[in-house]
Amino acid sequence: MSRETDWTTKRVRAVLVEAVTWARQYAGPIGPAAIRGSMPVYKPTLEDHLEEGWGLPEVAGDETEEERPMRVPVDPARADFLMAALSWQAVYLVNAGHPGLAKTLSLWLHHATGKRGGKGFDTMLKQRRISRSHAYRIRDRALGLIAQGLIADGVRDE
């Protein structure tokens, strides 16, 4: 994108979804790590399996190379841009006095990026006493404010 005036709610939405998806894919979950041992992992070879009488090794969900999704890592400039995009809600919504818009946009991003664990989008909206249609209006308002802020700051899509 060559001009900063190209920011629309649709473009902001696409970049935010890309950024959250990228962060989940490559950063992993936050919080304490699982307990790990200090012993090296033993990976038996085919010869080990046959020698011990274990038969042919099996892997759950035996997928061929063609069936596995291929993940192409982003280049460093795009990674920096996506990292910056993750802070847009704080910069253009919370710091501007719209924390409620940021919360609703975060709920929608949680839903839109396929995070299905825990409570569903409708359940979270019911708990906050927000109708689904109103939540989408709030989301669009938040995306519009972010787009305006990006245009004002001269931010370009890398």
PyMOL commands that place a pseudoatom at each C-alpha (Angstrom):
pseudoatom trace, name=CA, resn=MET, resi=1, chain=A, elem=C, hetatm=0, pos=[0.000, 0.000, 0.000]
pseudoatom trace, name=CA, resn=SER, resi=2, chain=A, elem=C, hetatm=0, pos=[1.553, 3.271, -1.013]
pseudoatom trace, name=CA, resn=ARG, resi=3, chain=A, elem=C, hetatm=0, pos=[-0.787, 5.888, 0.475]
pseudoatom trace, name=CA, resn=GLU, resi=4, chain=A, elem=C, hetatm=0, pos=[-1.782, 6.203, 4.109]
pseudoatom trace, name=CA, resn=THR, resi=5, chain=A, elem=C, hetatm=0, pos=[-5.285, 7.332, 3.053]
pseudoatom trace, name=CA, resn=ASP, resi=6, chain=A, elem=C, hetatm=0, pos=[-6.081, 3.771, 2.000]
pseudoatom trace, name=CA, resn=TRP, resi=7, chain=A, elem=C, hetatm=0, pos=[-6.953, 2.748, 5.572]
pseudoatom trace, name=CA, resn=THR, resi=8, chain=A, elem=C, hetatm=0, pos=[-10.570, 1.601, 5.835]
pseudoatom trace, name=CA, resn=THR, resi=9, chain=A, elem=C, hetatm=0, pos=[-12.403, -0.374, 8.483]
pseudoatom trace, name=CA, resn=LYS, resi=10, chain=A, elem=C, hetatm=0, pos=[-12.176, -3.420, 6.231]
pseudoatom trace, name=CA, resn=ARG, resi=11, chain=A, elem=C, hetatm=0, pos=[-8.363, -3.078, 5.884]
pseudoatom trace, name=CA, resn=VAL, resi=12, chain=A, elem=C, hetatm=0, pos=[-7.902, -2.480, 9.617]
pseudoatom trace, name=CA, resn=ARG, resi=13, chain=A, elem=C, hetatm=0, pos=[-10.057, -5.519, 10.384]
pseudoatom trace, name=CA, resn=ALA, resi=14, chain=A, elem=C, hetatm=0, pos=[-8.030, -7.702, 7.989]
pseudoatom trace, name=CA, resn=VAL, resi=15, chain=A, elem=C, hetatm=0, pos=[-4.704, -6.559, 9.475]
pseudoatom trace, name=CA, resn=LEU, resi=16, chain=A, elem=C, hetatm=0, pos=[-5.890, -7.080, 13.067]
pseudoatom trace, name=CA, resn=VAL, resi=17, chain=A, elem=C, hetatm=0, pos=[-7.133, -10.588, 12.279]
pseudoatom trace, name=CA, resn=GLU, resi=18, chain=A, elem=C, hetatm=0, pos=[-3.814, -11.330, 10.529]
pseudoatom trace, name=CA, resn=ALA, resi=19, chain=A, elem=C, hetatm=0, pos=[-1.838, -9.972, 13.493]
pseudoatom trace, name=CA, resn=VAL, resi=20, chain=A, elem=C, hetatm=0, pos=[-3.741, -11.962, 16.123]
pseudoatom trace, name=CA, resn=THR, resi=21, chain=A, elem=C, hetatm=0, pos=[-3.586, -15.129, 14.015]
pseudoatom trace, name=CA, resn=TRP, resi=22, chain=A, elem=C, hetatm=0, pos=[0.157, -14.627, 13.476]
pseudoatom trace, name=CA, resn=ALA, resi=23, chain=A, elem=C, hetatm=0, pos=[0.754, -14.042, 17.191]
pseudoatom trace, name=CA, resn=ARG, resi=24, chain=A, elem=C, hetatm=0, pos=[-1.145, -17.187, 18.171]
pseudoatom trace, name=CA, resn=GLN, resi=25, chain=A, elem=C, hetatm=0, pos=[0.599, -19.248, 15.522]
pseudoatom trace, name=CA, resn=TYR, resi=26, chain=A, elem=C, hetatm=0, pos=[4.157, -18.248, 16.320]
pseudoatom trace, name=CA, resn=ALA, resi=27, chain=A, elem=C, hetatm=0, pos=[4.154, -16.949, 19.885]
pseudoatom trace, name=CA, resn=GLY, resi=28, chain=A, elem=C, hetatm=0, pos=[2.087, -19.705, 21.473]
pseudoatom trace, name=CA, resn=PRO, resi=29, chain=A, elem=C, hetatm=0, pos=[0.034, -19.429, 24.633]
pseudoatom trace, name=CA, resn=ILE, resi=30, chain=A, elem=C, hetatm=0, pos=[1.084, -17.163, 27.463]
pseudoatom trace, name=CA, resn=GLY, resi=31, chain=A, elem=C, hetatm=0, pos=[1.521, -18.277, 31.035]
pseudoatom trace, name=CA, resn=PRO, resi=32, chain=A, elem=C, hetatm=0, pos=[3.675, -20.818, 32.815]
pseudoatom trace, name=CA, resn=ALA, resi=33, chain=A, elem=C, hetatm=0, pos=[5.210, -23.550, 30.689]
pseudoatom trace, name=CA, resn=ALA, resi=34, chain=A, elem=C, hetatm=0, pos=[4.432, -27.185, 31.220]
pseudoatom trace, name=CA, resn=ILE, resi=35, chain=A, elem=C, hetatm=0, pos=[6.761, -29.220, 33.395]
pseudoatom trace, name=CA, resn=ARG, resi=36, chain=A, elem=C, hetatm=0, pos=[9.692, -30.530, 31.418]
pseudoatom trace, name=CA, resn=GLY, resi=37, chain=A, elem=C, hetatm=0, pos=[12.288, -33.091, 32.307]
pseudoatom trace, name=CA, resn=SER, resi=38, chain=A, elem=C, hetatm=0, pos=[16.007, -32.629, 31.927]
pseudoatom trace, name=CA, resn=MET, resi=39, chain=A, elem=C, hetatm=0, pos=[16.584, -35.980, 30.243]
pseudoatom trace, name=CA, resn=PRO, resi=40, chain=A, elem=C, hetatm=0, pos=[17.029, -36.046, 26.467]
pseudoatom trace, name=CA, resn=VAL, resi=41, chain=A, elem=C, hetatm=0, pos=[14.099, -37.257, 24.394]
pseudoatom trace, name=CA, resn=TYR, resi=42, chain=A, elem=C, hetatm=0, pos=[14.522, -40.720, 22.918]
pseudoatom trace, name=CA, resn=LYS, resi=43, chain=A, elem=C, hetatm=0, pos=[13.314, -41.005, 19.336]
pseudoatom trace, name=CA, resn=PRO, resi=44, chain=A, elem=C, hetatm=0, pos=[13.511, -44.617, 18.201]
pseudoatom trace, name=CA, resn=THR, resi=45, chain=A, elem=C, hetatm=0, pos=[14.447, -45.296, 14.598]
pseudoatom trace, name=CA, resn=LEU, resi=46, chain=A, elem=C, hetatm=0, pos=[12.761, -47.810, 12.304]
pseudoatom trace, name=CA, resn=GLU, resi=47, chain=A, elem=C, hetatm=0, pos=[15.548, -50.279, 13.080]
pseudoatom trace, name=CA, resn=ASP, resi=48, chain=A, elem=C, hetatm=0, pos=[14.884, -49.882, 16.835]
pseudoatom trace, name=CA, resn=HIS, resi=49, chain=A, elem=C, hetatm=0, pos=[11.197, -50.628, 16.285]
pseudoatom trace, name=CA, resn=LEU, resi=50, chain=A, elem=C, hetatm=0, pos=[11.884, -53.744, 14.232]
pseudoatom trace, name=CA, resn=GLU, resi=51, chain=A, elem=C, hetatm=0, pos=[14.672, -54.992, 16.525]
pseudoatom trace, name=CA, resn=GLU, resi=52, chain=A, elem=C, hetatm=0, pos=[12.476, -54.739, 19.619]
pseudoatom trace, name=CA, resn=GLY, resi=53, chain=A, elem=C, hetatm=0, pos=[9.509, -56.346, 17.865]
pseudoatom trace, name=CA, resn=TRP, resi=54, chain=A, elem=C, hetatm=0, pos=[7.362, -53.229, 18.080]
pseudoatom trace, name=CA, resn=GLY, resi=55, chain=A, elem=C, hetatm=0, pos=[6.306, -53.413, 14.449]
pseudoatom trace, name=CA, resn=LEU, resi=56, chain=A, elem=C, hetatm=0, pos=[6.072, -50.413, 12.171]
pseudoatom trace, name=CA, resn=PRO, resi=57, chain=A, elem=C, hetatm=0, pos=[5.932, -47.045, 13.938]
pseudoatom trace, name=CA, resn=GLU, resi=58, chain=A, elem=C, hetatm=0, pos=[2.625, -45.223, 13.854]
pseudoatom trace, name=CA, resn=VAL, resi=59, chain=A, elem=C, hetatm=0, pos=[1.842, -41.591, 14.382]
pseudoatom trace, name=CA, resn=ALA, resi=60, chain=A, elem=C, hetatm=0, pos=[-1.592, -40.385, 15.401]
pseudoatom trace, name=CA, resn=GLY, resi=61, chain=A, elem=C, hetatm=0, pos=[-3.188, -38.638, 12.465]
pseudoatom trace, name=CA, resn=ASP, resi=62, chain=A, elem=C, hetatm=0, pos=[-0.824, -40.070, 9.865]
pseudoatom trace, name=CA, resn=GLU, resi=63, chain=A, elem=C, hetatm=0, pos=[-0.911, -37.268, 7.332]
pseudoatom trace, name=CA, resn=THR, resi=64, chain=A, elem=C, hetatm=0, pos=[0.996, -37.123, 4.142]
pseudoatom trace, name=CA, resn=GLU, resi=65, chain=A, elem=C, hetatm=0, pos=[3.152, -34.080, 3.386]
pseudoatom trace, name=CA, resn=GLU, resi=66, chain=A, elem=C, hetatm=0, pos=[0.442, -32.796, 1.040]
pseudoatom trace, name=CA, resn=GLU, resi=67, chain=A, elem=C, hetatm=0, pos=[-2.185, -32.893, 3.797]
pseudoatom trace, name=CA, resn=ARG, resi=68, chain=A, elem=C, hetatm=0, pos=[-0.162, -30.910, 6.334]
pseudoatom trace, name=CA, resn=PRO, resi=69, chain=A, elem=C, hetatm=0, pos=[-0.728, -27.162, 6.259]
pseudoatom trace, name=CA, resn=MET, resi=70, chain=A, elem=C, hetatm=0, pos=[2.367, -25.293, 5.185]
pseudoatom trace, name=CA, resn=ARG, resi=71, chain=A, elem=C, hetatm=0, pos=[3.269, -22.262, 7.268]
pseudoatom trace, name=CA, resn=VAL, resi=72, chain=A, elem=C, hetatm=0, pos=[5.358, -19.683, 5.532]
pseudoatom trace, name=CA, resn=PRO, resi=73, chain=A, elem=C, hetatm=0, pos=[6.957, -17.365, 8.094]
pseudoatom trace, name=CA, resn=VAL, resi=74, chain=A, elem=C, hetatm=0, pos=[6.578, -13.649, 7.533]
pseudoatom trace, name=CA, resn=ASP, resi=75, chain=A, elem=C, hetatm=0, pos=[9.595, -11.489, 6.803]
pseudoatom trace, name=CA, resn=PRO, resi=76, chain=A, elem=C, hetatm=0, pos=[11.038, -9.357, 9.635]
pseudoatom trace, name=CA, resn=ALA, resi=77, chain=A, elem=C, hetatm=0, pos=[9.480, -6.111, 8.363]
pseudoatom trace, name=CA, resn=ARG, resi=78, chain=A, elem=C, hetatm=0, pos=[6.022, -7.698, 8.295]
pseudoatom trace, name=CA, resn=ALA, resi=79, chain=A, elem=C, hetatm=0, pos=[6.575, -9.171, 11.764]
pseudoatom trace, name=CA, resn=ASP, resi=80, chain=A, elem=C, hetatm=0, pos=[7.416, -5.682, 13.088]
pseudoatom trace, name=CA, resn=PHE, resi=81, chain=A, elem=C, hetatm=0, pos=[4.299, -4.277, 11.416]
pseudoatom trace, name=CA, resn=LEU, resi=82, chain=A, elem=C, hetatm=0, pos=[2.085, -7.026, 12.895]
pseudoatom trace, name=CA, resn=MET, resi=83, chain=A, elem=C, hetatm=0, pos=[3.597, -6.425, 16.341]
pseudoatom trace, name=CA, resn=ALA, resi=84, chain=A, elem=C, hetatm=0, pos=[2.703, -2.747, 16.013]
pseudoatom trace, name=CA, resn=ALA, resi=85, chain=A, elem=C, hetatm=0, pos=[-0.817, -3.673, 14.851]
pseudoatom trace, name=CA, resn=LEU, resi=86, chain=A, elem=C, hetatm=0, pos=[-1.340, -5.624, 18.078]
pseudoatom trace, name=CA, resn=SER, resi=87, chain=A, elem=C, hetatm=0, pos=[-1.040, -2.331, 19.985]
pseudoatom trace, name=CA, resn=TRP, resi=88, chain=A, elem=C, hetatm=0, pos=[-3.491, -0.338, 17.836]
pseudoatom trace, name=CA, resn=GLN, resi=89, chain=A, elem=C, hetatm=0, pos=[-6.366, -0.974, 20.246]
pseudoatom trace, name=CA, resn=ALA, resi=90, chain=A, elem=C, hetatm=0, pos=[-4.365, 0.498, 23.110]
pseudoatom trace, name=CA, resn=VAL, resi=91, chain=A, elem=C, hetatm=0, pos=[-3.041, 3.434, 21.107]
pseudoatom trace, name=CA, resn=TYR, resi=92, chain=A, elem=C, hetatm=0, pos=[-6.159, 4.482, 19.202]
pseudoatom trace, name=CA, resn=LEU, resi=93, chain=A, elem=C, hetatm=0, pos=[-8.956, 3.324, 21.504]
pseudoatom trace, name=CA, resn=VAL, resi=94, chain=A, elem=C, hetatm=0, pos=[-7.911, 2.992, 25.148]
pseudoatom trace, name=CA, resn=ASN, resi=95, chain=A, elem=C, hetatm=0, pos=[-5.558, 6.000, 25.141]
pseudoatom trace, name=CA, resn=ALA, resi=96, chain=A, elem=C, hetatm=0, pos=[-8.247, 8.027, 23.369]
pseudoatom trace, name=CA, resn=GLY, resi=97, chain=A, elem=C, hetatm=0, pos=[-10.779, 7.283, 26.114]
pseudoatom trace, name=CA, resn=HIS, resi=98, chain=A, elem=C, hetatm=0, pos=[-12.699, 4.401, 24.499]
pseudoatom trace, name=CA, resn=PRO, resi=99, chain=A, elem=C, hetatm=0, pos=[-11.855, 1.315, 26.588]
pseudoatom trace, name=CA, resn=GLY, resi=100, chain=A, elem=C, hetatm=0, pos=[-15.330, -0.153, 26.050]
pseudoatom trace, name=CA, resn=LEU, resi=101, chain=A, elem=C, hetatm=0, pos=[-14.839, -0.140, 22.298]
pseudoatom trace, name=CA, resn=ALA, resi=102, chain=A, elem=C, hetatm=0, pos=[-11.477, -1.860, 22.752]
pseudoatom trace, name=CA, resn=LYS, resi=103, chain=A, elem=C, hetatm=0, pos=[-13.016, -4.581, 24.933]
pseudoatom trace, name=CA, resn=THR, resi=104, chain=A, elem=C, hetatm=0, pos=[-15.774, -5.336, 22.451]
pseudoatom trace, name=CA, resn=LEU, resi=105, chain=A, elem=C, hetatm=0, pos=[-13.298, -5.352, 19.557]
pseudoatom trace, name=CA, resn=SER, resi=106, chain=A, elem=C, hetatm=0, pos=[-11.123, -7.774, 21.536]
pseudoatom trace, name=CA, resn=LEU, resi=107, chain=A, elem=C, hetatm=0, pos=[-14.118, -10.063, 22.086]
pseudoatom trace, name=CA, resn=TRP, resi=108, chain=A, elem=C, hetatm=0, pos=[-14.808, -10.033, 18.372]
pseudoatom trace, name=CA, resn=LEU, resi=109, chain=A, elem=C, hetatm=0, pos=[-11.136, -10.701, 17.506]
pseudoatom trace, name=CA, resn=HIS, resi=110, chain=A, elem=C, hetatm=0, pos=[-11.174, -13.628, 19.930]
pseudoatom trace, name=CA, resn=HIS, resi=111, chain=A, elem=C, hetatm=0, pos=[-14.176, -14.986, 18.016]
pseudoatom trace, name=CA, resn=ALA, resi=112, chain=A, elem=C, hetatm=0, pos=[-12.980, -14.079, 14.498]
pseudoatom trace, name=CA, resn=THR, resi=113, chain=A, elem=C, hetatm=0, pos=[-9.559, -15.676, 14.802]
pseudoatom trace, name=CA, resn=GLY, resi=114, chain=A, elem=C, hetatm=0, pos=[-10.994, -19.062, 15.624]
pseudoatom trace, name=CA, resn=LYS, resi=115, chain=A, elem=C, hetatm=0, pos=[-10.215, -19.227, 19.339]
pseudoatom trace, name=CA, resn=ARG, resi=116, chain=A, elem=C, hetatm=0, pos=[-13.028, -21.576, 20.309]
pseudoatom trace, name=CA, resn=GLY, resi=117, chain=A, elem=C, hetatm=0, pos=[-11.889, -22.653, 23.761]
pseudoatom trace, name=CA, resn=GLY, resi=118, chain=A, elem=C, hetatm=0, pos=[-13.864, -21.405, 26.703]
pseudoatom trace, name=CA, resn=LYS, resi=119, chain=A, elem=C, hetatm=0, pos=[-16.963, -19.290, 26.289]
pseudoatom trace, name=CA, resn=GLY, resi=120, chain=A, elem=C, hetatm=0, pos=[-18.460, -18.523, 22.901]
pseudoatom trace, name=CA, resn=PHE, resi=121, chain=A, elem=C, hetatm=0, pos=[-18.933, -15.059, 21.442]
pseudoatom trace, name=CA, resn=ASP, resi=122, chain=A, elem=C, hetatm=0, pos=[-22.692, -14.997, 22.098]
pseudoatom trace, name=CA, resn=THR, resi=123, chain=A, elem=C, hetatm=0, pos=[-22.198, -16.114, 25.713]
pseudoatom trace, name=CA, resn=MET, resi=124, chain=A, elem=C, hetatm=0, pos=[-19.636, -13.381, 26.335]
pseudoatom trace, name=CA, resn=LEU, resi=125, chain=A, elem=C, hetatm=0, pos=[-21.982, -10.793, 24.816]
pseudoatom trace, name=CA, resn=LYS, resi=126, chain=A, elem=C, hetatm=0, pos=[-24.890, -11.977, 26.962]
pseudoatom trace, name=CA, resn=GLN, resi=127, chain=A, elem=C, hetatm=0, pos=[-22.766, -11.672, 30.100]
pseudoatom trace, name=CA, resn=ARG, resi=128, chain=A, elem=C, hetatm=0, pos=[-22.025, -8.066, 29.152]
pseudoatom trace, name=CA, resn=ARG, resi=129, chain=A, elem=C, hetatm=0, pos=[-25.662, -7.450, 28.161]
pseudoatom trace, name=CA, resn=ILE, resi=130, chain=A, elem=C, hetatm=0, pos=[-24.751, -6.486, 24.594]
pseudoatom trace, name=CA, resn=SER, resi=131, chain=A, elem=C, hetatm=0, pos=[-26.839, -7.613, 21.642]
pseudoatom trace, name=CA, resn=ARG, resi=132, chain=A, elem=C, hetatm=0, pos=[-25.011, -9.209, 18.739]
pseudoatom trace, name=CA, resn=SER, resi=133, chain=A, elem=C, hetatm=0, pos=[-26.033, -6.476, 16.285]
pseudoatom trace, name=CA, resn=HIS, resi=134, chain=A, elem=C, hetatm=0, pos=[-24.913, -3.757, 18.697]
pseudoatom trace, name=CA, resn=ALA, resi=135, chain=A, elem=C, hetatm=0, pos=[-21.598, -5.550, 19.221]
pseudoatom trace, name=CA, resn=TYR, resi=136, chain=A, elem=C, hetatm=0, pos=[-20.971, -5.432, 15.476]
pseudoatom trace, name=CA, resn=ARG, resi=137, chain=A, elem=C, hetatm=0, pos=[-21.791, -1.707, 15.411]
pseudoatom trace, name=CA, resn=ILE, resi=138, chain=A, elem=C, hetatm=0, pos=[-19.336, -1.156, 18.266]
pseudoatom trace, name=CA, resn=ARG, resi=139, chain=A, elem=C, hetatm=0, pos=[-16.722, -3.222, 16.417]
pseudoatom trace, name=CA, resn=ASP, resi=140, chain=A, elem=C, hetatm=0, pos=[-17.172, -1.131, 13.268]
pseudoatom trace, name=CA, resn=ARG, resi=141, chain=A, elem=C, hetatm=0, pos=[-16.936, 2.096, 15.279]
pseudoatom trace, name=CA, resn=ALA, resi=142, chain=A, elem=C, hetatm=0, pos=[-13.711, 0.885, 16.910]
pseudoatom trace, name=CA, resn=LEU, resi=143, chain=A, elem=C, hetatm=0, pos=[-12.240, -0.123, 13.544]
pseudoatom trace, name=CA, resn=GLY, resi=144, chain=A, elem=C, hetatm=0, pos=[-13.201, 3.282, 12.143]
pseudoatom trace, name=CA, resn=LEU, resi=145, chain=A, elem=C, hetatm=0, pos=[-11.449, 5.114, 14.972]
pseudoatom trace, name=CA, resn=ILE, resi=146, chain=A, elem=C, hetatm=0, pos=[-8.330, 3.010, 14.444]
pseudoatom trace, name=CA, resn=ALA, resi=147, chain=A, elem=C, hetatm=0, pos=[-8.421, 3.745, 10.699]
pseudoatom trace, name=CA, resn=GLN, resi=148, chain=A, elem=C, hetatm=0, pos=[-8.726, 7.483, 11.399]
pseudoatom trace, name=CA, resn=GLY, resi=149, chain=A, elem=C, hetatm=0, pos=[-5.803, 7.320, 13.801]
pseudoatom trace, name=CA, resn=LEU, resi=150, chain=A, elem=C, hetatm=0, pos=[-3.653, 5.431, 11.304]
pseudoatom trace, name=CA, resn=ILE, resi=151, chain=A, elem=C, hetatm=0, pos=[-4.405, 7.996, 8.601]
pseudoatom trace, name=CA, resn=ALA, resi=152, chain=A, elem=C, hetatm=0, pos=[-3.682, 10.885, 10.978]
pseudoatom trace, name=CA, resn=ASP, resi=153, chain=A, elem=C, hetatm=0, pos=[-0.369, 9.297, 12.023]
pseudoatom trace, name=CA, resn=GLY, resi=154, chain=A, elem=C, hetatm=0, pos=[0.622, 8.519, 8.432]
pseudoatom trace, name=CA, resn=VAL, resi=155, chain=A, elem=C, hetatm=0, pos=[0.994, 4.800, 9.089]
pseudoatom trace, name=CA, resn=ARG, resi=156, chain=A, elem=C, hetatm=0, pos=[1.606, 2.725, 5.974]
pseudoatom trace, name=CA, resn=ASP, resi=157, chain=A, elem=C, hetatm=0, pos=[0.962, -0.967, 5.465]
pseudoatom trace, name=CA, resn=GLU, resi=158, chain=A, elem=C, hetatm=0, pos=[4.390, -2.545, 5.042]
for i in range(1, 158): cmd.bond("trace and resi %d" % i, "trace and resi %d" % (i + 1))
show_as sticks, trace
zoom trace
